[in-house]
Amino acid sequence: MARLPAEHSTQNAGFADSLMIGLDEATASLAEGLAGLDDRHVAAFPVPGEGNIAWIVKHCLGNLGWFGCACLGGPMPIEPEERWGSTPPQEGPFPTADELRTELAQVREALLDNMAQVGDEQLRQPPSRPNQSKTTQADCCIRAIWHTGCHVRQVWLLRGALGLADLAWPRQHWS
């Protein structure tokens, strides 16, 4: 996966740099949640009637693509699908673990490339694509970061419900 360019560090970070760091962390955390999982794990429903890891990841990727790329004037990194919206599907087919990792890498690279073109002033502008709940492009980025963080916690809870204690929460990559 692409890594955050060295020039975008927390030292002397501007607003755009800070949001880029947040998007980098959000996608890195999602990748950590997928680490070690196989196709059975991502498609399983350990809590009947709720979502699974495949849905959570696809849902987050659509959100990151819309709020982190399209609303800032960039292209959508993957084609959005209604199926991965706000209501989790209860039946397959679901993407494989490798397909999820590949799409996550594509979205992450698109986010970082897109944010490298964005300056602080642009973030104060309205979203490039219509959005009724966000007033600025910065609002869109912040939405993508916080939304992904909430779902990453769900991934780890589902990993626990699947009995994957041997795949423990990794040491943070930045610590």
N, C-alpha and C positions, 0 to 999 in steps of 0.2 A: 504494500500500500504506500501511496505517496506520503511523505512526511512534510510537516510544516516547514517552509523555507526558513533558514537561520535568521534572515533579516526581519522576520516577524516574531520577535521574542517579546517577553514581558517587559524588557528594559526599553524605556522610551516609547512604549506602544501607543499609537493613536487609537481612535475609536474603531476604525476599520480593522486595524491589526488585532485589537482585542476581540472583535467578533470573529475574525478568522481563527484565532486561538480557540475560541469557544466552539466553533464548528469542527475544528480539528479534534478537540477533546470529545465532542459528542459522537463523532464517527469512530474514533479510536475506541471509545467505550462500547459502542455497539459491536465493533469487531471483536473485542475481548469477550463479549457475551456469547458470540458465535463460536469462539475457539473451542475445539475439541468435540463439537457436536456433529452427529451424523444425521442422515435423512429421517430416521425414526424419531430422533429427539425433536427436530424442528417441526415435524408434523403431528406430534403427540398432543393430546388434550388432557393433561394431568388434573385439570379442574373442569369437570363436565360443564358444558354450556358457555364456557369462556373461550378466550382466544388461545392461540398457540404461538410458538416462537416464530414460525414462518410468517404468520399474519403480522405480528408485531414488527418484524424487520421490514416486510414489504410496505406496511403502513408508514413506518418511519422514513423509508426511502422516498416514498411519494411526497411526504411532507417536506423533507429536506430539499428535494428537487424543486418543489413549488416555491417554498418560502426562502430557500437559500440561493436559488439560481433564477428561476423564472421571474419572481417579483423584483429581482435586481437587474433585469434586462438580459439575462443569460438564457441559453436554451435548456430545456428539460433534459437531464442526463439519461433518464429512462422514461419510457412511455407510461403514463399513469393508467391505472386500471381501477374501475369502480369497485371491483371485488375487494380491494385492500383498503376501503374507506373506513368509516367509523364503526361499522358493525362487523365483527369477525365472522368469516364464513365457518360453518361447522363441518363442511365436507371438502374433500380434495377435488382435484389434485392440488398439491402444494409444491412450491419450488424445492429443489434439493438444497442441502446445506451448502454445497459448492456453488450452486447458482446464486444463492443469497450472498455468499462471500464475494463473488464476481461482481454482482450488481452494486454491492456496498462499495467496492473498490472504485467502480465507475462513478458513482455518485460523489464519493469523497474527492476524487481527482477533479471532477467538474466544479465542486464547491470551492476547493482551494484555488483552482485556476480562475474561477469567476471572481472570488474575493480579492485576488491579486490585482484585479483591474478596477476595483471599487475604492473610492476615496471617502474621507470623512464627510465631505459636503454632499456627495451623492446619497449617503445614508439618511440624510435629512429630508430627501425628496419623497413624494408619494411612491408607492409600489409601481413598477413598470407594467404589471398586470393588475386588472381590477381585483380589489380585495376589500370586502366590507368591514372587516374587523381590525385591519392594520392601517395606520395612517402614514407610516414612513417605511422606507426600506430597512432601517435599523430595527423597527418593530418586527418585521418579517424574519430577520436573522435571529433575533432574540427568541421568537416563537419556535423556530426550528431547533435551537439549542435546548431550550427548556422542555419542549415536547419530547425530544429524543431522550433526554435525561430521565424523564418520568418512565418512559417505556423500557429503558435499559434496566431499571430496577425490577420491572415485571419479568424481563428475561431471566434475571438471576433468581427471582422467586420461583419461576417455572422450572429452572434447572434444579433447584432444591426439591421441588415437588416430584421431579422425575427421579430423585434419588442419586443425583450426580454430585455427591459430596466429594468424590475423588477429583472432580474438576473444579477446584476451589477458586474463589475470586482471586484474580491475579494481582500481584503487586502493581500499583499504578505505574504505567510506563514512564511517567515524568518525575517520579519521586526518587 
